[in-house]
Amino acid sequence: MPLASATPTACFSRCSASSETMLPSSAFKIPKIPRLGPPFWPWEKVKMGPLTVSPMGFGTWAWGNQLLWGYQEAMDGDLQDTFNLAVENGINLFDTADSYGTGRLNGQSERLLGKFIREFPGRKRVRDDIVIATKFAAYPWRLTPAQFVKACKSSLDRMQIEKIGIGQLHWSTANYAPIQELALWDGLVAMYEKGLVQAVGVSNYGPKQLVKIHDYLKSRGVPLCSAQVQFSLLSMGADQMQIKDICDTLGIRLISYSPLGLGMLTGKYTSSNLPSGPRALLFSQILPGLEPLLTALREIAQRRDKTIPQVAINWCICMGTIPIPGVKTVKQAEENLGALGWRLSSEEVSQLECAAQESPRKMIQNIFQTR
């Protein structure tokens, strides 16, 4: 993509330039041209292996998670309305996992997705176009390819669908149980060869392990379709950018989860207005240093007549990734859809990346992400 060259490395030189060489923010003003049509056109869809998906998907981590996201079964009606709105507006990629759901609700996200697909009131062609990307946990008792295939069949049963769009390893065991890793890889091969999934992907794989599994799967005749990592203006360190470069080189589509930094890039929270639950501690540590980035997001949002979350998600799209922000409500879905149908300029991308570098605290990486 033309904006992919606006990397943090390039940003360092621009940020360190003297103030006399920096363009005033007024030079970045973009004329407001109303978009006549849907959030995106059919030709703006993205190829991901054998699949064609919307330029943004939605994540469903919250659908069943009581601990972090306060899920209650009474929310299911609102979640179905949210799903319907997304699909009616062209979103056809939904990310889930067999481990999503707290306690007795384990697997609830998959069950709800399957139910919502079956009960979608729209055209059958639209319903059939939906792509489910689910992740299989590397539980310590999943030690053989057959156990991984069994996990895939269990997900199919929960969703009551015939085939999964993308079957993904939720994380690598290379850091703590390397002997289990090859069994997981062979499990991906087996579910692909048995026709249980249309494509395979990985999640939380660092640059070295990503190249290794790509080469192994290629040797087995199985293409690696996608790599899912935490990727946002709060999470654009050296490893994440290296993963992005590897994906571009090897033809792997990068799926960026937590594009809003668990909510820190929404502009909704401050040091004196923290979310409830476990996120509060993390937010209290990072938010005080985010003012440069939040200010830049706010300036661009005002200039573009957009919201802060829409600008943050659009940055991920401009970087050539497919962001999957989480949604729980119709309002959230409507706002996230506003990230589509337009693009930040290269100057705006640079402005955001420079501001991100000025913010002293960054998002911690998932502890399961390997090197």
BAVOKOL-498463 format. One record per residue (C-alpha): residue in one letter; x, z, y. Coordinates in steps of 0.1 Angstrom, whole numbers, padded with zeros to 4 digits, always signed. Layout:
<rs>
AXZY ...
</rs>
This chain:
<rs>
M+0000+0000+0000 P+0013-0007+0035 L+0013+0029+0045 A+0032+0042+0015 S+0065+0038+0033 A+0055+0066+0057 T+0072+0092+0035 P+0083+0127+0045 T+0119+0115+0043 A+0112+0089+0070 C+0093+0115+0089 F+0124+0138+0093 S+0141+0112+0115 R+0110+0107+0136 C+0104+0144+0140 S+0140+0151+0150 A+0140+0124+0177 S+0141+0136+0213 S+0108+0141+0231 E+0116+0111+0254 T+0114+0088+0224 M+0082+0102+0210 L+0050+0083+0219 P+0023+0103+0236 S-0008+0111+0214 S-0028+0088+0236 A-0008+0059+0223 F-0023+0065+0189 K-0059+0061+0200 I-0079+0039+0177 P-0110+0021+0189 K-0141+0033+0173 I-0156+0004+0154 P-0188+0014+0135 R-0187+0006+0098 L-0218-0013+0087 G-0223-0007+0050 P-0216+0018+0022 P-0187+0043+0022 F-0166+0016+0004 W-0172-0019-0008 P-0169-0030-0044 W-0136-0048-0037 E-0122-0015-0025 K-0123+0000-0059 V-0090+0009-0076 K-0076-0002-0109 M-0065+0027-0132 G-0053+0013-0165 P-0082-0006-0181 L-0107+0012-0158 T-0120+0004-0123 V-0128+0035-0103 S-0138+0046-0068 P-0110+0052-0043 M-0119+0089-0044 G-0133+0110-0073 F-0148+0144-0074 G-0134+0174-0092 T-0156+0199-0111 W-0134+0229-0115 A-0160+0250-0097 W-0188+0240-0121 G-0187+0270-0144 N-0159+0290-0128 Q-0173+0324-0117 L-0139+0341-0109 L-0126+0318-0083 W-0156+0298-0071 G-0185+0321-0077 Y-0205+0298-0100 Q-0240+0310-0111 E-0263+0290-0134 A-0289+0291-0106 M-0266+0265-0088 D-0272+0238-0115 G-0300+0221-0096 D-0279+0218-0064 L-0249+0206-0085 Q-0271+0179-0100 D-0283+0168-0065 T-0246+0167-0055 F-0237+0146-0085 N-0266+0122-0079 L-0256+0118-0042 A-0220+0110-0052 V-0230+0084-0077 E-0256+0068-0054 N-0228+0064-0029 G-0205+0046-0053 I-0184+0075-0067 N-0179+0069-0104 L-0148+0091-0112 F-0154+0127-0122 D-0126+0150-0133 T-0132+0180-0156 A-0115+0199-0184 D-0124+0216-0217 S-0112+0249-0203 Y-0133+0248-0171 G-0158+0277-0172 T-0154+0315-0172 G-0158+0335-0204 R-0190+0325-0222 L-0193+0296-0198 N-0161+0279-0212 G-0167+0242-0213 Q-0197+0245-0188 S-0183+0218-0165 E-0183+0192-0193 R-0218+0202-0204 L-0231+0199-0169 L-0215+0165-0164 G-0230+0152-0196 K-0264+0165-0186 F-0262+0151-0151 I-0252+0116-0164 R-0282+0116-0189 E-0306+0127-0162 F-0293+0105-0134 P-0324+0088-0120 G-0307+0056-0108 R-0300+0023-0125 K-0286+0023-0161 R-0258+0000-0150 V-0247+0025-0124 R-0249+0053-0149 D-0229+0034-0175 D-0201+0027-0149 I-0193+0065-0146 V-0158+0074-0157 I-0152+0109-0170 A-0116+0121-0169 T-0113+0153-0189 K-0083+0174-0197 F-0074+0191-0230 A-0058+0225-0227 A-0024+0230-0245 Y-0036+0262-0262 P-0010+0278-0284 W-0032+0273-0315 R-0033+0235-0309 L-0002+0227-0329 T-0010+0194-0346 P-0023+0160-0335 A-0054+0166-0356 Q-0063+0198-0337 F-0060+0178-0305 V-0083+0151-0319 K-0108+0179-0328 A-0106+0192-0292 C-0115+0157-0280 K-0145+0154-0303 S-0157+0188-0291 S-0156+0176-0255 L-0176+0145-0266 D-0201+0167-0282 R-0205+0189-0251 M-0210+0159-0229 Q-0230+0140-0255 I-0212+0107-0247 E-0197+0082-0270 K-0163+0077-0254 I-0143+0096-0227 G-0129+0075-0199 I-0095+0092-0196 G-0083+0118-0220 Q-0056+0139-0203 L-0031+0166-0214 H-0039+0195-0191 W-0003+0207-0189 S+0031+0203-0207 T+0045+0230-0229 A+0081+0219-0223 N+0088+0250-0203 Y+0079+0275-0229 A+0071+0258-0262 P+0089+0225-0264 I+0083+0222-0302 Q+0046+0219-0294 E+0050+0191-0269 L+0055+0162-0294 A+0023+0173-0313 L+0004+0170-0280 W+0018+0136-0273 D+0009+0124-0308 G-0026+0139-0303 L-0030+0116-0273 V-0019+0087-0294 A-0044+0096-0322 M-0074+0100-0299 Y-0066+0066-0283 E-0061+0048-0316 K-0094+0063-0329 G-0112+0049-0299 L-0123+0083-0286 V-0109+0076-0252 Q-0105+0044-0232 A-0072+0055-0216 V-0048+0085-0216 G-0033+0105-0188 V-0014+0137-0181 S-0017+0166-0156 N+0009+0189-0141 Y+0038+0168-0155 G+0070+0169-0133 P+0092+0139-0128 K+0115+0143-0158 Q+0087+0150-0184 L+0065+0122-0168 V+0092+0096-0176 K+0097+0110-0211 I+0060+0109-0221 H+0056+0074-0205 D+0085+0061-0225 Y+0072+0078-0257 L+0037+0065-0254 K+0050+0030-0246 S+0070+0031-0278 R+0037+0039-0296 G+0019+0011-0279 V-0002+0034-0257 P-0001+0029-0219 L-0001+0059-0197 C-0029+0054-0173 S-0027+0083-0149 A-0008+0114-0138 Q-0026+0142-0121 V-0007+0167-0098 Q-0014+0189-0069 F-0008+0166-0039 S-0017+0171-0003 L-0003+0176+0031 L+0004+0212+0019 S+0020+0199-0013 M+0044+0170-0005 G+0077+0185-0015 A+0106+0166-0032 D+0092+0168-0067 Q+0057+0156-0057 M+0071+0127-0038 Q+0094+0118-0067 I+0064+0119-0091 K+0046+0095-0067 D+0076+0071-0067 I+0078+0072-0105 C+0041+0064-0107 D+0044+0035-0084 T+0074+0022-0103 L+0058+0025-0138 G+0023+0014-0129 I+0008+0049-0133 R-0021+0059-0110 L-0015+0092-0093 I-0046+0115-0091 S-0042+0141-0064 Y-0060+0174-0071 S-0065+0201-0044 P-0062+0175-0016 L-0076+0202+0007 G-0052+0230-0005 L-0080+0250-0021 G-0097+0250+0013 M-0069+0257+0036 L-0070+0222+0051 T-0107+0224+0059 G-0102+0242+0092 K-0128+0266+0081 Y-0105+0296+0075 T-0082+0316+0097 S-0060+0347+0092 S-0090+0368+0104 N-0116+0348+0084 L-0104+0346+0048 P-0124+0335+0018 S-0136+0360-0007 G-0120+0365-0041 P-0084+0357-0053 R-0078+0330-0027 A-0077+0356+0001 L-0042+0368-0007 L-0027+0332-0009 F-0045+0322+0023 S-0032+0353+0042 Q+0004+0343+0033 I+0002+0306+0042 L-0025+0302+0070 P-0004+0319+0098 G+0021+0292+0096 L-0003+0262+0094 E-0011+0259+0131 P+0011+0228+0137 L-0006+0209+0108 L-0041+0221+0116 T-0036+0212+0152 A-0025+0176+0142 L-0055+0173+0118 R-0078+0185+0145 E-0065+0161+0171 I-0068+0131+0148 A-0102+0142+0137 Q-0115+0144+0172 R-0099+0110+0181 R-0114+0094+0150 D-0148+0111+0153 K-0141+0126+0118 T-0138+0161+0104 I-0105+0178+0095 P-0112+0176+0057 Q-0119+0139+0060 V-0086+0133+0077 A-0067+0153+0051 I-0083+0135+0022 N-0078+0101+0039 W-0040+0109+0041 C-0040+0111+0002 I-0058+0078+0000 C-0033+0062+0024 M-0005+0074+0002 G-0020+0053-0026 T-0034+0082-0046 I-0069+0089-0058 P-0079+0123-0044 I-0104+0144-0063 P-0117+0171-0040 G-0140+0197-0056 V-0176+0197-0046 K-0204+0223-0051 T-0230+0213-0026 V-0246+0182-0012 K-0232+0190+0022 Q-0196+0190+0008 A-0202+0157-0010 E-0216+0141+0022 E-0185+0153+0042 N-0160+0141+0016 L-0177+0107+0015 G-0168+0104+0052 A-0131+0101+0041 L-0139+0066+0028 G-0142+0033+0045 W-0113+0037+0070 R-0076+0043+0071 L-0052+0063+0092 S-0027+0043+0111 S+0010+0046+0101 E+0016+0065+0133 E-0011+0090+0124 V+0004+0094+0089 S+0037+0102+0105 Q+0021+0126+0129 L+0005+0145+0101 E+0037+0146+0079 C+0058+0158+0108 A+0033+0186+0115 A+0033+0195+0078 Q+0071+0198+0079 E+0069+0221+0109 S+0046+0245+0090 P+0069+0271+0074 R+0049+0280+0043 K+0038+0254+0017 M+0013+0255-0011 I+0028+0270-0043 Q+0029+0246-0072 N+0010+0251-0104 I+0031+0273-0126 F+0025+0249-0155 Q+0041+0219-0136 T+0073+0210-0154 R+0105+0195-0140 
</rs>
